[in-house]
Amino acid sequence: MQKMKFKICLFVLLAVASVAQGQSFRDIEGLKEMRKDLQTEDSLMRLGILKDEATGLPYFTGYSYNVLYDWDQYFEAIVQIYMGWPSEYIKNGVLLFLQNQREDGFIARSVPSNPSHDNEHVKPFLSQIALLAVQEYGEKDWILEKNTFERLKKYLDYWLVNMDEDGNGLSEWMSAPHTGMDNQHERAGWWLDRCSEGVDLNCYLVREMKAFARLAEMAGKKKMAAEYRQKSAELAERIRTMLWDEEDGFYYDRRHTPAHWFAKSAAVVADVNIQKWKKKDLIPVRSVGAFAVLWSEVATPEQATRMVRDYLFNPKEFWTGAPVAALSRSCPWYTTTKYSSDIGCGWRANAWIPTNYIIYHGLRYYGMKEYASLLAHYTTKLVRENGNREYYNSETGEGCGLDPFWGWSLLGHFCEFEDTLEEDITIIEH
């Protein structure tokens, strides 16, 4: 027992010292030891190495049906870094999305594109993924090449202009599947409803613009970098002003009335369930997506404290048997049961490693170390005890969805490890 304790202490000291000396995250001494225990996971991941037929570029996907998804790539990139993999799969994932861009800047949210996704713009993570790769591997020419960089800017501007239909400075989701939280219909609609200015979406954009500004600086475009930093700050203020509910102490998505006649008709149907819940122009569905205000550092310290105390660690809200639930327990639609009428996976409850990961790092940003450590512990516990699965029952911890799964859930293996580090791989700039 004493020998084991000594080994753990040595592991932690090596990990902290390694990062403190400015080494890359993939070269931390403690990680080399961890990888020896993750050979099964590494072998599983190898199943996700594929080659794009059109370009010949090798890429990585966590899905057995060979599809490259938008925000999955961010979390899978971090897993690849920690597993000591080369940069090519991360870089090529970004390039494949950019190479499938339309003239107006739109990019479908999967490669290859699925007809059901043809009107859903790729989630705003491409600059963050690119910056991760640049910072970790020291390679930047691939993303700063003129044509590629211009495509990256064009995709981001599409979010800021084309996906802000009413011009109020907040971008809209097209549907619940577009959010990535496939069956949270009550907050984001069913299909092309365009009824929701998402808290999560706009927080992702706050981070995405900061990441793009960093890349613009590397490209020698200081004026452009300053412009996008300013836009990021302005969006953060709009989120604080327009999406915070002081009475409840929570951030809610904002109701949007779409311009297109079909979407408007669909939105009427989607709205039926929440008409009685009307709270001015907000949609009071408590989703795990709201905690993105911590990760993007949008919330004030006072707001963060209320959300964490009253909701995140409240057993009647999000702190379930296997936290963190995708919907609050107080929400009428909370259920761990997946019905045949639901689109996609179970986001009406259930614990998902990527959202846990976002929240964990948000807690770190706000200096809530004890809360962060507790969440890191439970997140690692989920994957270690219940296997590598797509998501987990929020009451029991039972693994659900794809089996086996070698995508973003593998990040759970590293949460307790990350809790030993002084530096944070998800920080863009301070």
Legacy VTK file of the C-alpha trace (Angstrom):
# vtk DataFile Version 3.0
C-alpha trace
ASCII
DATASET POLYDATA
POINTS 430 float
0.000 0.000 0.000
2.827 2.417 0.931
4.539 1.624 -2.362
1.322 2.436 -4.287
0.917 5.734 -2.421
4.521 6.643 -3.237
3.974 5.838 -6.924
0.866 8.033 -7.081
2.635 10.938 -5.364
5.597 10.620 -7.721
3.223 10.510 -10.717
1.526 13.755 -9.604
4.839 15.532 -8.964
6.185 14.523 -12.354
3.015 15.649 -14.095
2.983 19.059 -12.440
6.698 19.635 -12.945
6.583 18.602 -16.569
3.900 21.087 -17.587
5.400 23.815 -15.417
8.612 23.506 -17.435
6.699 24.367 -20.603
6.754 20.923 -22.207
3.970 19.821 -24.476
0.979 18.158 -22.918
1.652 14.916 -24.757
5.156 14.676 -23.290
4.222 14.883 -19.621
6.023 12.121 -17.807
2.948 10.973 -15.947
1.087 10.452 -19.220
3.656 7.976 -20.447
2.780 5.821 -17.461
-0.930 6.228 -18.056
-0.663 5.118 -21.670
0.628 1.742 -20.530
-2.753 1.215 -18.845
-4.701 2.496 -21.844
-3.513 0.069 -24.512
-7.058 -1.272 -24.984
-8.315 2.270 -25.571
-5.474 2.997 -27.967
-6.292 -0.156 -29.952
-9.951 0.873 -30.099
-8.998 4.318 -31.358
-7.027 2.770 -34.205
-10.361 1.561 -35.593
-11.269 5.207 -36.124
-8.343 6.005 -38.434
-9.786 6.307 -41.928
-8.949 7.911 -45.263
-11.173 10.432 -47.045
-11.975 9.093 -50.512
-12.080 12.485 -52.220
-8.809 13.922 -50.870
-6.862 10.908 -49.628
-6.385 12.623 -46.261
-6.281 10.309 -43.228
-8.513 11.398 -40.348
-9.866 10.140 -37.039
-13.486 9.593 -36.050
-14.949 8.084 -32.918
-17.843 6.516 -34.821
-18.053 3.073 -36.345
-20.126 4.466 -39.221
-17.126 6.541 -40.389
-18.601 10.027 -40.078
-16.589 13.059 -38.971
-18.593 15.298 -36.612
-17.914 18.897 -35.692
-17.568 19.357 -31.935
-16.520 15.729 -31.424
-13.281 16.681 -33.135
-12.307 19.126 -30.394
-12.567 16.586 -27.583
-11.076 13.799 -29.683
-8.131 16.081 -30.485
-7.343 16.390 -26.775
-7.528 12.599 -26.400
-5.082 12.200 -29.299
-2.691 14.671 -27.690
-2.760 12.861 -24.362
-2.327 9.500 -26.094
0.812 10.805 -27.795
-0.559 10.591 -31.333
0.829 12.651 -34.247
-0.828 15.843 -35.406
-2.044 14.754 -38.836
-5.461 13.418 -37.875
-6.311 16.580 -35.929
-5.149 18.870 -38.725
-6.834 16.856 -41.456
-10.140 16.863 -39.582
-10.160 20.673 -39.723
-9.024 20.735 -43.358
-11.729 18.300 -44.452
-14.442 20.532 -43.046
-12.914 23.636 -44.677
-12.569 21.860 -48.016
-16.293 21.130 -47.973
-17.166 24.819 -47.637
-19.736 26.549 -49.853
-18.989 29.878 -51.513
-20.991 31.778 -48.866
-18.947 30.231 -46.028
-21.419 27.529 -44.949
-20.067 24.103 -43.973
-22.327 21.145 -43.168
-21.724 19.758 -39.677
-20.523 16.328 -40.774
-18.108 14.852 -43.304
-19.418 13.286 -45.442
-22.496 15.428 -45.270
-25.758 13.814 -44.234
-28.923 15.086 -46.018
-30.470 15.788 -42.600
-27.490 18.038 -41.775
-27.340 19.935 -45.073
-28.811 23.096 -43.540
-26.920 22.950 -40.237
-23.677 24.941 -40.136
-20.678 23.238 -38.521
-20.484 24.043 -34.800
-17.948 26.770 -33.928
-14.977 24.685 -32.855
-12.697 24.667 -35.915
-10.482 27.565 -34.762
-10.225 26.034 -31.292
-9.169 22.683 -32.754
-6.638 24.371 -35.029
-5.195 26.382 -32.133
-4.875 23.236 -30.013
-2.850 21.613 -32.785
-0.704 24.696 -33.411
0.123 25.154 -29.726
0.788 21.489 -29.045
2.768 20.485 -32.126
4.338 23.825 -33.075
3.053 23.556 -36.657
1.124 26.515 -38.049
1.727 26.776 -41.815
-1.099 24.353 -42.551
-3.796 26.622 -41.052
-2.202 29.992 -41.881
-1.870 29.212 -45.590
-3.810 32.033 -47.277
-6.657 30.052 -48.812
-7.149 27.926 -45.687
-7.078 30.893 -43.311
-9.579 32.794 -45.464
-11.914 29.809 -45.388
-11.628 29.691 -41.612
-12.588 33.363 -41.367
-15.436 32.896 -43.818
-16.902 29.997 -41.802
-16.744 32.038 -38.606
-18.355 35.072 -40.254
-21.185 32.854 -41.476
-22.020 32.168 -37.833
-21.899 35.840 -36.934
-23.929 37.136 -39.891
-25.990 34.421 -41.576
-26.884 32.652 -38.328
-27.987 35.873 -36.649
-31.221 36.234 -38.575
-32.694 39.093 -36.524
-29.399 40.984 -36.251
-29.477 41.241 -32.450
-25.926 39.940 -32.046
-26.902 36.441 -30.869
-26.608 33.476 -33.255
-29.282 30.784 -33.579
-29.367 27.015 -33.632
-31.347 25.459 -36.489
-32.650 22.584 -34.347
-31.963 20.366 -31.350
-29.846 17.964 -33.476
-27.859 21.013 -34.580
-26.912 21.696 -30.945
-25.445 18.192 -30.691
-27.951 17.505 -27.902
-30.170 15.659 -30.313
-33.480 15.402 -28.476
-33.573 18.613 -26.440
-36.448 19.694 -28.681
-38.145 21.847 -26.089
-35.283 24.331 -26.089
-34.133 24.181 -29.697
-36.913 22.753 -31.886
-37.184 19.665 -34.027
-35.943 20.327 -37.552
-34.959 23.656 -39.114
-37.140 25.414 -36.525
-34.494 28.065 -35.858
-36.333 29.017 -32.691
-33.447 29.251 -30.220
-30.546 31.631 -29.582
-28.543 29.125 -27.601
-26.524 29.906 -24.501
-24.094 27.130 -25.434
-23.786 28.225 -29.060
-22.970 31.822 -28.246
-20.513 30.790 -25.537
-18.755 28.530 -28.048
-18.560 31.554 -30.363
-16.988 33.662 -27.599
-14.192 31.082 -27.344
-14.017 30.516 -31.100
-13.423 34.204 -31.818
-10.669 34.330 -29.188
-9.016 31.302 -30.789
-9.340 32.833 -34.261
-7.805 36.068 -32.945
-4.785 34.090 -31.732
-4.409 32.498 -35.170
-4.803 35.894 -36.855
-1.964 37.233 -34.702
0.237 34.335 -35.787
-0.594 35.266 -39.390
0.592 38.828 -38.736
-2.948 40.217 -38.896
-2.935 42.286 -35.708
-5.850 44.519 -36.734
-8.015 41.489 -37.525
-7.026 39.859 -34.224
-8.078 42.971 -32.288
-11.365 43.089 -34.217
-12.349 39.534 -33.281
-11.275 39.956 -29.660
-13.580 42.957 -29.493
-16.407 41.001 -31.125
-15.877 38.223 -28.593
-16.082 40.670 -25.682
-19.231 42.259 -27.121
-20.909 38.877 -27.542
-20.032 37.927 -23.964
-21.751 41.092 -22.766
-24.854 40.351 -24.873
-25.072 36.865 -23.334
-24.872 38.385 -19.841
-27.471 41.011 -20.703
-29.954 38.974 -22.742
-29.771 35.363 -21.519
-29.398 35.652 -17.743
-32.522 35.310 -15.594
-31.926 37.047 -12.294
-35.035 35.597 -10.658
-34.014 31.975 -11.271
-30.264 32.551 -11.186
-29.740 30.643 -14.426
-28.863 31.201 -18.093
-31.587 30.265 -20.591
-31.751 30.108 -24.388
-33.622 33.004 -25.952
-36.697 32.581 -28.110
-36.225 33.487 -31.765
-38.959 33.849 -34.382
-37.610 32.528 -37.694
-38.187 34.425 -40.930
-38.706 31.449 -43.242
-42.355 30.408 -43.502
-41.647 26.684 -43.084
-39.389 27.162 -40.096
-41.908 29.535 -38.568
-44.650 26.916 -38.958
-42.430 24.226 -37.450
-41.546 26.518 -34.555
-45.226 26.892 -33.684
-45.485 23.128 -33.262
-42.241 22.946 -31.257
-43.440 25.766 -29.034
-46.618 24.040 -27.858
-44.894 22.263 -24.970
-43.360 25.392 -23.509
-46.076 28.006 -23.972
-47.113 27.692 -20.335
-43.505 28.204 -19.293
-43.100 31.557 -20.980
-40.688 33.782 -19.148
-40.521 36.964 -21.203
-38.448 36.050 -24.242
-36.459 33.250 -22.608
-37.006 29.501 -22.983
-36.818 28.215 -19.406
-35.537 24.733 -20.136
-32.585 24.042 -17.866
-30.018 22.380 -20.088
-26.464 21.325 -19.306
-25.514 23.566 -22.231
-26.039 26.609 -19.996
-22.882 25.773 -18.036
-20.854 26.755 -21.094
-20.953 30.240 -19.513
-18.288 28.929 -17.115
-16.040 27.513 -19.851
-16.282 30.722 -21.888
-15.826 32.839 -18.734
-18.990 34.772 -19.593
-20.721 34.488 -16.212
-19.916 36.997 -13.504
-18.389 35.437 -10.359
-21.711 35.971 -8.583
-23.683 34.299 -11.390
-21.238 31.399 -11.499
-21.600 30.856 -7.755
-25.405 30.772 -7.974
-25.440 28.341 -10.890
-22.946 25.990 -9.268
-24.497 26.122 -5.792
-28.202 26.123 -6.715
-28.149 23.920 -9.798
-24.966 22.074 -10.719
-24.368 20.412 -7.339
-28.033 20.269 -6.365
-29.356 16.648 -6.364
-32.784 17.969 -7.372
-31.307 19.582 -10.471
-28.140 18.364 -12.273
-26.161 16.464 -9.634
-27.622 13.019 -10.266
-26.349 9.597 -9.207
-23.917 9.683 -12.124
-23.445 13.391 -12.813
-23.880 15.639 -14.718
-27.364 15.203 -16.193
-28.027 16.750 -19.615
-31.348 18.186 -18.384
-32.262 19.272 -14.895
-34.270 16.802 -12.811
-36.744 19.636 -12.247
-37.436 19.782 -15.992
-40.713 18.046 -17.020
-38.919 16.244 -19.860
-36.139 14.760 -17.758
-35.999 11.000 -18.392
-33.289 8.375 -18.785
-35.587 6.426 -21.112
-35.030 6.822 -24.841
-38.287 6.714 -26.785
-38.610 5.651 -30.389
-39.884 9.130 -31.292
-36.661 10.734 -30.052
-34.084 11.832 -32.559
-30.589 10.586 -31.818
-29.190 9.869 -28.385
-30.429 10.490 -24.879
-29.931 14.143 -23.988
-33.096 14.381 -21.870
-31.035 13.218 -18.897
-27.899 11.085 -18.880
-24.279 12.048 -18.391
-22.011 12.888 -21.297
-18.249 13.131 -20.962
-17.778 16.228 -23.207
-20.242 18.367 -21.248
-18.723 17.144 -17.968
-15.349 18.126 -19.379
-16.517 21.615 -20.343
-18.001 22.160 -16.891
-14.906 20.814 -15.138
-12.660 23.308 -16.874
-15.148 26.098 -16.298
-15.020 25.373 -12.570
-11.226 25.569 -12.754
-11.392 28.930 -14.500
-13.509 30.322 -11.656
-11.179 28.996 -8.991
-13.712 26.439 -7.696
-11.043 23.821 -7.191
-12.917 21.545 -4.773
-15.969 21.405 -7.015
-13.768 20.805 -10.067
-11.914 17.942 -8.367
-15.182 16.315 -7.348
-16.505 16.433 -10.905
-13.183 15.160 -12.295
-13.376 12.211 -9.918
-16.912 11.243 -10.921
-16.188 11.690 -14.624
-13.173 9.399 -14.557
-15.127 6.975 -12.376
-17.871 6.763 -15.025
-15.572 5.514 -17.776
-13.370 3.354 -15.558
-16.286 1.475 -13.984
-18.750 1.380 -16.876
-16.579 1.054 -19.950
-15.996 3.184 -23.021
-19.509 4.083 -24.049
-21.150 6.962 -25.913
-22.933 8.241 -22.789
-24.020 7.066 -19.332
-27.290 6.671 -17.445
-27.426 9.667 -15.128
-29.065 7.663 -12.341
-27.035 4.436 -12.372
-23.916 5.164 -14.427
-24.708 2.299 -16.814
-23.030 2.699 -20.198
-25.392 3.571 -23.069
-25.239 4.127 -26.815
-22.462 2.797 -29.043
-20.573 -0.184 -27.664
-17.657 -0.060 -27.850
-17.129 3.634 -28.350
-13.700 5.097 -29.052
-14.637 8.751 -29.486
-14.906 11.696 -27.125
-15.841 9.636 -24.049
-12.226 8.461 -23.765
-11.448 11.942 -22.480
-12.990 10.822 -19.189
-9.904 8.691 -18.502
-7.846 11.867 -18.208
-10.038 14.107 -16.039
-8.533 13.128 -12.682
-5.093 13.308 -14.276
-5.762 16.845 -15.529
-6.748 17.785 -12.008
-3.093 17.308 -10.990
-1.850 19.849 -13.535
-1.298 23.532 -12.932
-1.701 24.415 -16.603
-4.950 23.910 -18.526
-4.995 22.647 -22.113
-8.357 24.318 -22.838
-7.271 27.886 -21.963
-7.122 30.094 -25.057
-5.776 33.309 -23.588
-5.861 35.436 -20.495
LINES 1 431
430 0 1 2 3 4 5 6 7 8 9 10 11 12 13 14 15 16 17 18 19 20 21 22 23 24 25 26 27 28 29 30 31 32 33 34 35 36 37 38 39 40 41 42 43 44 45 46 47 48 49 50 51 52 53 54 55 56 57 58 59 60 61 62 63 64 65 66 67 68 69 70 71 72 73 74 75 76 77 78 79 80 81 82 83 84 85 86 87 88 89 90 91 92 93 94 95 96 97 98 99 100 101 102 103 104 105 106 107 108 109 110 111 112 113 114 115 116 117 118 119 120 121 122 123 124 125 126 127 128 129 130 131 132 133 134 135 136 137 138 139 140 141 142 143 144 145 146 147 148 149 150 151 152 153 154 155 156 157 158 159 160 161 162 163 164 165 166 167 168 169 170 171 172 173 174 175 176 177 178 179 180 181 182 183 184 185 186 187 188 189 190 191 192 193 194 195 196 197 198 199 200 201 202 203 204 205 206 207 208 209 210 211 212 213 214 215 216 217 218 219 220 221 222 223 224 225 226 227 228 229 230 231 232 233 234 235 236 237 238 239 240 241 242 243 244 245 246 247 248 249 250 251 252 253 254 255 256 257 258 259 260 261 262 263 264 265 266 267 268 269 270 271 272 273 274 275 276 277 278 279 280 281 282 283 284 285 286 287 288 289 290 291 292 293 294 295 296 297 298 299 300 301 302 303 304 305 306 307 308 309 310 311 312 313 314 315 316 317 318 319 320 321 322 323 324 325 326 327 328 329 330 331 332 333 334 335 336 337 338 339 340 341 342 343 344 345 346 347 348 349 350 351 352 353 354 355 356 357 358 359 360 361 362 363 364 365 366 367 368 369 370 371 372 373 374 375 376 377 378 379 380 381 382 383 384 385 386 387 388 389 390 391 392 393 394 395 396 397 398 399 400 401 402 403 404 405 406 407 408 409 410 411 412 413 414 415 416 417 418 419 420 421 422 423 424 425 426 427 428 429
